[in-house]
Amino acid sequence: MKVAIYSRKSILTDVGNSIGNQINMIKNYFKNEQCTFEIFEDEGFSGGNTNRPSFNLMMKKVKDNCFDVVAVYRIDRISRNIVDFVNIYEDLQNHNVNLISITENFDPSTPYGKLVMIILATFAEMEREGISQRVKDNKIENAKLGKWGGGAAPFGYEIDRTIENGKSVSYLVAKTDIDFVKDIFNSYLKFKSLHKVQIWLYETSDIKWSLSTVRYILSNPIYCCSNSKVIDYLSSKNITVYGTPNGKGFISYGSRPRKKGIKEWNSKDMFIAVSKHYAPIDSDLWIKTQVLLEENAIAPRPKSSKVSFLTGLLRCGVCGSPLTVNYNHTNKDGTKNYYYVCTGKRKYGVSYCNNKNINNWILDDYVLKKLLDKKIEKIEVKSDNSKQIATIEKRINKNSTKIEKLVNNLMEVGNEAALVINKKLKELSIENENLKSSLWKLNNENSNNSLSSEEYDEVLTVIENSDHEAKRELLGMIIDRIEWNCHLPHGEDIKIFPK
């Protein structure tokens, strides 16, 4: 009998038997059987989801019919999520693999044993949710007292860990460069542009920050001295503030929501608390900055260009930054001109990169002509199914969330509504099984198979007659990158690098 031993322990929350003890107890359980064992261990992983490396490897081998039995110390080692557990159990049954829990003595092959297993999995999920809620509640209470909740320290600060009432807590402590934040705030009020602050940072301090990083610093109350004036301002934004102002900085808990791509203040899950770290920005400067940020806020551009099919492949041949498409002007006939510009130059100025812009139709036509005339070196086209896999995984996760909600709703509805919910549950479960089957096939395909000449010709034909989105996806299969460098001789200034 071939036995897969699976053991898991979350080093953050679990207590009790170690992984080693779990394995030894499972082996001892089969001491009177003639067995071969293969051990799969995940230490430091929660049972809240199935994204665990050893577990995924084991399930792959289950589907390859490598085992007769999967043995665990307790079934919550498999999963603490009832929907995941039921799906896993069905996968095991479909491949004629028995699931044995050595400490929960029951036979899962019987209806009663299966019912007990599901009940135990339900309690495991409730336990997981209880642990998660306790951790979250503890973080919230600490945040209300001005303690740092975790993660990397913001610019200009470091984390100081100390003991309070026998428990480890963290606070922010200012570093020597914290006062540089004043210069950033003053430069924004001077230039009234995040982009110009971005260029100023590079030219004066050789700092290459994204616009989102600059905006994060300017909008973060961590840098603001607490007083009644700033608390009144925050309250006017429907933000709850905990603590008494003391001239020190704040910390925030939760994130600001977006409406049409623009960040807003009013979030029911967000609050701000007075802390005890040094804050370099006075309330007047901080409030003026928030007002200006709100006035200048614009919705972000879409990630996929509707006028170019080369975005994502284009690189600057001078500095290596991506090229992006920009609007130039409108012609007399109403058509618009666009050009590609180096994002490094756009962010940090010509002192960073002096590559010239290029009209998008020149570059687009050049690449298509090269492809269709087959004047690029021999291209070995790799079948990249990663996008398909990501799409299917997203759909499976979405269905699983729906299933979980429907299961919870079953507890609160009458018989007629339960029939409707059960029907929907069955439909979603069948769809997920089909999706998982497709996912399995995609994961096992050889992604390094080159297309034949005939298949390559077909791809070129499709590219020639496709819209921008399809062109972009197909070109990504055969081209690694395209470089533009105005300083090279004509004919060499555009280089295409096949995969």
C-alpha positions in Angstrom: 0.0 0.0 0.0 1.4 3.4 -1.0 0.7 6.0 1.6 1.2 9.8 1.3 1.8 11.3 4.8 0.8 15.0 4.9 1.7 17.1 7.9 1.3 20.9 8.4 1.9 23.2 11.3 1.4 27.0 11.5 4.4 28.2 13.6 2.5 31.4 14.4 -0.8 30.0 15.8 -0.6 26.2 16.2 0.2 24.5 19.4 0.7 20.8 20.1 2.5 18.1 18.1 5.4 19.1 15.9 5.6 18.0 12.3 8.1 15.3 13.3 5.7 13.9 16.0 2.8 13.9 13.5 4.9 11.9 11.0 6.0 9.3 13.6 2.5 8.8 14.9 1.2 8.3 11.4 3.9 5.7 10.6 3.2 3.9 13.8 -0.5 3.7 12.9 0.4 1.6 9.8 3.0 -0.5 11.6 1.1 -3.8 10.9 0.6 -3.0 7.2 3.1 -3.4 4.4 3.4 0.2 3.3 5.7 2.5 1.4 5.6 6.1 2.6 6.2 9.5 0.9 6.2 12.4 3.3 4.9 15.9 2.5 5.6 18.7 5.0 4.4 22.3 5.1 5.7 24.2 8.2 4.6 27.8 8.8 1.5 27.6 6.5 -2.0 28.3 7.5 -4.9 25.9 6.9 -7.0 28.8 5.6 -6.2 28.1 2.0 -4.6 25.3 -0.1 -1.7 27.4 -1.5 1.0 25.3 0.1 3.9 23.9 -1.9 4.2 20.4 -0.5 0.4 20.0 -0.4 0.1 21.0 -4.0 2.8 18.6 -5.0 1.0 15.8 -3.1 -2.3 16.5 -4.9 -0.5 16.5 -8.2 0.8 13.0 -7.4 -2.6 11.9 -6.2 -4.0 12.9 -9.7 -1.2 10.8 -11.2 -2.5 7.8 -9.2 0.7 7.5 -7.1 -1.1 6.7 -3.8 -3.7 4.5 -2.2 -4.0 6.5 1.0 -3.5 10.0 2.2 -2.9 10.0 6.0 -3.0 12.9 8.3 -2.7 13.5 12.1 -6.0 15.4 12.0 -8.2 16.5 9.1 -7.6 20.2 9.9 -4.0 19.5 8.6 -5.6 19.3 5.2 -7.7 22.4 5.4 -9.6 24.6 7.8 -11.8 25.8 5.0 -15.0 23.7 4.6 -15.3 24.5 0.8 -11.7 23.6 0.1 -11.9 20.5 2.2 -15.0 19.1 0.5 -13.4 19.8 -2.9 -10.1 18.1 -1.8 -12.0 15.1 -0.4 -13.9 14.7 -3.8 -10.6 14.8 -5.7 -9.3 12.0 -3.5 -12.4 9.9 -4.0 -12.3 10.5 -7.8 -8.8 9.0 -7.8 -9.7 6.1 -5.4 -7.5 7.5 -2.6 -8.7 6.9 1.0 -8.3 9.7 3.5 -7.3 8.6 7.0 -7.1 10.7 10.1 -5.3 8.7 12.7 -6.6 10.7 15.8 -10.2 11.0 14.7 -11.1 7.4 14.5 -13.8 7.0 11.8 -14.3 5.4 8.4 -14.7 8.1 5.7 -16.0 5.5 3.2 -19.3 5.2 5.1 -22.0 7.9 5.0 -21.7 8.4 8.7 -17.9 8.7 8.5 -18.2 11.2 5.7 -20.7 13.3 7.7 -18.4 13.3 10.7 -15.5 14.4 8.5 -17.5 17.3 7.1 -18.6 18.3 10.6 -15.0 18.2 11.9 -13.9 20.3 8.9 -16.6 22.8 9.7 -15.4 23.1 13.3 -11.8 23.5 12.0 -12.9 26.4 9.8 -14.7 28.0 12.7 -11.5 27.7 14.8 -9.5 29.3 12.0 -11.9 32.2 11.7 -11.8 32.6 15.5 -8.0 32.8 15.5 -8.0 35.2 12.6 -10.6 37.5 14.3 -8.6 37.5 17.6 -5.4 38.5 15.7 -7.3 41.2 13.9 -9.0 42.5 17.1 -5.6 42.6 18.8 -4.1 44.6 15.9 -7.0 47.1 16.0 -6.7 47.6 19.8 -2.9 48.2 19.5 -3.4 50.6 16.6 -6.0 52.6 18.6 -3.2 53.1 21.2 -0.8 54.4 18.6 1.3 51.2 18.3 2.7 50.1 15.0 0.7 47.2 13.6 3.4 45.6 11.3 4.9 45.9 7.9 7.9 48.0 6.7 8.4 51.3 8.4 7.6 54.4 6.3 10.4 56.6 4.9 12.3 58.4 7.7 11.3 55.9 10.4 12.4 52.6 11.9 10.6 50.2 14.2 11.3 50.1 17.9 10.2 46.9 19.6 9.6 47.0 23.3 7.8 45.1 26.1 4.6 46.6 27.7 2.7 44.6 30.3 4.6 41.5 29.4 3.8 41.7 25.7 5.9 42.7 22.7 4.7 45.9 21.0 6.2 48.2 18.4 6.4 52.0 17.9 7.9 54.2 15.1 11.1 56.0 15.9 12.3 58.9 13.6 15.7 58.5 11.8 18.1 61.3 11.1 16.8 61.9 7.6 13.2 62.5 8.8 13.4 66.3 8.3 13.9 65.8 4.6 10.2 65.1 4.5 9.6 68.9 5.1 11.5 69.6 1.8 9.2 67.2 0.0 6.0 68.9 1.3 7.3 72.3 0.6 8.4 71.4 -3.0 4.9 70.1 -3.7 3.3 73.3 -2.5 5.9 75.1 -4.7 5.5 73.0 -7.9 1.9 72.0 -7.4 2.7 68.8 -9.3 3.6 65.3 -8.1 5.5 64.8 -11.4 7.6 67.9 -10.8 8.3 66.7 -7.3 9.4 63.4 -8.8 11.9 65.1 -11.1 13.1 67.4 -8.3 13.8 64.4 -6.1 15.9 62.8 -8.8 17.8 65.9 -9.8 18.6 67.1 -6.3 18.9 63.8 -4.4 19.2 61.1 -7.0 16.0 59.5 -5.6 13.9 57.6 -8.0 10.4 57.3 -6.5 7.2 56.5 -8.3 4.3 58.9 -8.2 2.4 56.7 -5.9 5.3 56.8 -3.4 5.4 60.6 -3.5 1.6 60.7 -3.0 1.8 58.2 -0.1 4.3 60.4 1.8 2.3 63.6 1.1 -1.0 62.1 2.3 0.2 60.1 5.2 -0.8 61.5 8.7 2.2 59.7 10.2 4.3 62.8 9.3 1.8 65.3 10.8 2.0 66.8 14.3 -1.2 66.0 16.2 -3.3 68.9 17.4 -7.0 69.9 17.6 -6.8 71.6 14.2 -5.8 68.6 12.2 -8.2 66.3 14.2 -11.0 68.7 13.2 -9.9 68.4 9.6 -9.8 64.6 9.8 -13.2 64.5 11.5 -14.6 66.6 8.7 -13.6 63.7 6.4 -15.6 61.3 8.6 -12.4 59.7 9.9 -12.4 58.5 13.5 -9.4 59.7 15.6 -8.4 57.9 18.8 -6.2 59.5 21.5 -5.5 63.0 22.8 -3.3 65.3 20.6 0.2 65.6 22.0 2.2 67.3 19.2 3.5 63.9 18.1 2.6 62.0 14.9 -0.4 59.7 14.0 -0.6 56.2 12.8 -3.5 55.0 10.5 -5.3 51.7 10.4 -7.0 50.4 7.2 -6.9 51.8 3.7 -8.6 54.6 1.9 -11.2 53.5 -0.6 -11.2 54.6 -4.3 -14.1 56.1 -6.2 -13.6 56.2 -10.0 -9.9 55.6 -9.4 -9.5 58.5 -6.9 -8.7 57.9 -3.2 -11.3 59.2 -0.7 -11.0 59.6 3.0 -14.4 58.2 4.1 -13.9 54.5 4.9 -15.8 52.8 7.7 -12.8 50.4 8.3 -10.2 53.2 8.5 -9.2 55.2 11.6 -6.3 57.3 12.8 -4.7 57.3 16.3 -2.3 59.6 18.1 1.1 58.0 18.6 4.3 59.1 20.2 6.9 59.4 17.4 8.4 62.7 16.2 6.5 64.2 13.3 8.2 66.9 11.1 5.1 68.5 9.4 3.0 71.0 11.2 -0.8 70.8 10.9 -1.1 73.9 8.6 1.4 72.6 6.1 -0.2 69.1 6.1 -3.7 70.3 5.7 -2.7 72.7 2.8 -1.1 69.7 1.1 -4.2 67.5 1.5 -6.4 70.3 -0.1 -4.0 70.6 -3.0 -3.8 66.8 -3.5 -7.6 66.7 -3.6 -7.8 69.5 -6.2 -5.2 67.8 -8.4 -6.6 64.3 -8.1 -7.4 62.6 -11.4 -8.5 59.1 -12.2 -5.7 56.8 -13.4 -5.3 55.9 -17.0 -6.3 52.4 -18.2 -3.4 49.9 -18.1 -4.0 48.6 -21.6 -3.6 51.2 -24.4 -6.4 51.4 -27.0 -4.1 53.0 -29.6 -1.0 50.8 -29.4 -0.5 47.1 -29.5 3.2 47.2 -28.6 2.9 48.5 -25.0 4.5 46.0 -22.6 7.1 45.0 -25.2 8.8 48.4 -25.8 12.0 49.4 -23.9 14.2 52.4 -24.1 17.5 51.4 -25.7 19.3 54.1 -23.7 18.2 53.6 -20.1 16.1 50.4 -20.3 12.9 51.9 -19.0 9.6 50.9 -20.6 8.1 53.1 -23.4 4.6 54.3 -23.0 2.2 55.9 -25.5 1.4 59.6 -25.2 -1.1 61.9 -27.0 0.6 64.5 -29.3 -2.0 66.6 -31.2 -5.1 66.4 -33.3 -4.8 66.8 -37.1 -7.1 68.9 -39.2 -9.0 65.8 -40.3 -9.8 65.0 -36.7 -7.3 62.1 -36.4 -5.0 62.2 -33.4 -1.2 61.7 -33.3 0.5 59.6 -30.7 4.1 59.0 -29.8 6.1 56.6 -27.6 8.1 58.2 -24.8 10.6 56.7 -22.3 9.0 56.5 -18.9 12.4 57.1 -17.3 12.7 60.4 -19.1 9.1 61.3 -18.4 9.5 60.6 -14.6 13.0 62.1 -14.0 13.7 64.4 -16.9 16.2 64.6 -19.7 19.1 64.5 -17.2 18.1 60.9 -16.6 17.5 59.8 -20.2 18.0 61.8 -23.5 16.3 59.3 -25.8 13.9 61.0 -28.3 10.3 60.3 -28.7 9.1 58.3 -31.8 5.7 58.4 -33.6 3.7 55.3 -32.7 2.7 54.6 -36.3 6.3 54.5 -37.4 7.3 51.9 -34.8 4.1 49.9 -35.2 4.4 49.7 -39.0 8.1 48.8 -38.8 7.5 45.9 -36.4 4.5 44.5 -38.4 6.4 44.8 -41.7 9.4 42.9 -40.2 7.1 40.2 -38.9 5.1 39.7 -42.1 8.1 39.8 -44.3 9.8 37.3 -42.0 12.9 39.5 -41.7 13.4 38.7 -38.1 15.8 36.0 -37.2 14.2 32.5 -36.8 11.7 32.8 -34.0 10.9 29.8 -31.8 7.5 30.6 -30.5 6.7 29.2 -27.1 3.1 28.4 -26.1 2.6 30.5 -23.1 -0.5 29.4 -21.3 0.1 31.4 -18.1 -2.7 33.8 -18.8 -5.2 31.0 -19.4 -4.1 29.4 -16.1 -4.4 32.7 -14.2 -7.9 33.3 -15.7 -9.1 29.8 -14.8 -7.6 30.0 -11.2 -9.4 33.4 -10.8 -12.7 31.9 -11.9 -12.3 28.9 -9.5 -11.6 31.2 -6.6 -14.6 33.3 -7.5 -16.8 30.3 -7.6 -15.4 29.0 -4.3 -16.3 32.3 -2.7 -19.8 32.0 -4.1 -20.1 28.4 -2.8 -19.0 29.5 0.6 -21.6 32.2 0.8 -24.3 29.9 -0.4 -23.4 27.3 2.2 -23.7 30.0 4.9 -27.1 31.1 3.5 -28.4 27.6 3.8 -28.5 28.0 7.5 -30.9 30.9 7.4 -33.5 30.1 4.6 -36.6 28.0 4.3 -37.1 24.8 2.3 -38.0 26.4 -1.0 -35.1 28.8 -1.0 -32.8 25.9 0.1 -33.8 24.0 -3.1 -32.7 27.0 -5.2 -29.5 27.4 -3.3 -28.7 23.6 -3.6 -29.2 23.8 -7.4 -26.9 26.7 -7.6 -24.3 25.0 -5.4 -24.4 21.9 -7.7 -24.0 24.1 -10.8 -21.0 25.9 -9.3 -19.4 22.7 -8.1 -19.7 21.1 -11.5 -18.3 24.2 -13.2 -15.3 24.2 -10.7 -14.6 20.5 -11.4 -14.5 21.2 -15.1 -12.3 24.2 -14.6 -10.0 22.2 -12.4 -9.7 19.5 -15.1 -8.8 22.2 -17.7 -6.3 23.7 -15.2 -4.7 20.3 -14.7 -4.2 19.9 -18.4 -2.7 23.3 -18.9 -0.3 22.9 -15.9 1.0 19.7 -17.5 1.5 21.0 -21.0 5.0 21.4 -22.2 5.3 25.2 -22.5 8.6 24.9 -24.4 7.2 23.4 -27.6 8.0 25.6 -30.6 5.3 26.3 -33.2 5.8 24.7 -36.6 6.3 26.9 -39.7 2.7 26.4 -40.6 1.5 27.4 -37.2 3.8 30.4 -37.2 2.3 31.5 -40.5 -1.2 31.2 -39.0 -0.1 33.3 -36.0 1.1 36.0 -38.4 -2.1 35.9 -40.4 -4.1 36.4 -37.2 -1.9 39.2 -36.0 -2.3 41.1 -39.3 -6.1 41.0 -39.1 -6.6 41.4 -35.3 -7.6 44.2 -33.0 -5.0 45.8 -30.7 -5.7 43.5 -27.7 -5.3 40.3 -29.8 -2.2 41.7 -31.5 -0.7 42.5 -28.1 -1.3 38.9 -26.8 0.0 37.2 -29.9 3.1 39.4 -30.1 3.9 38.6 -26.5 4.1 34.9 -27.6 6.9 35.5 -30.1 8.7 38.7 -29.1 10.7 39.2 -25.9 11.1 43.0 -26.2 11.6 45.8 -28.7 14.1 48.6 -28.1 14.2 52.1 -29.5 17.4 54.2 -29.4 17.6 57.5 -31.3 21.4 57.6 -31.0 22.0 54.6 -33.2 22.2 54.8 -37.0 18.9 54.6 -38.9 18.1 50.9 -39.4 19.7 50.0 -36.2 17.7 52.3 -34.0 14.8 49.8 -33.7 15.8 46.4 -32.5 13.4 43.4 -32.1 14.4 40.6 -29.8 12.5 37.4 -30.4 11.9 34.9 -27.7 
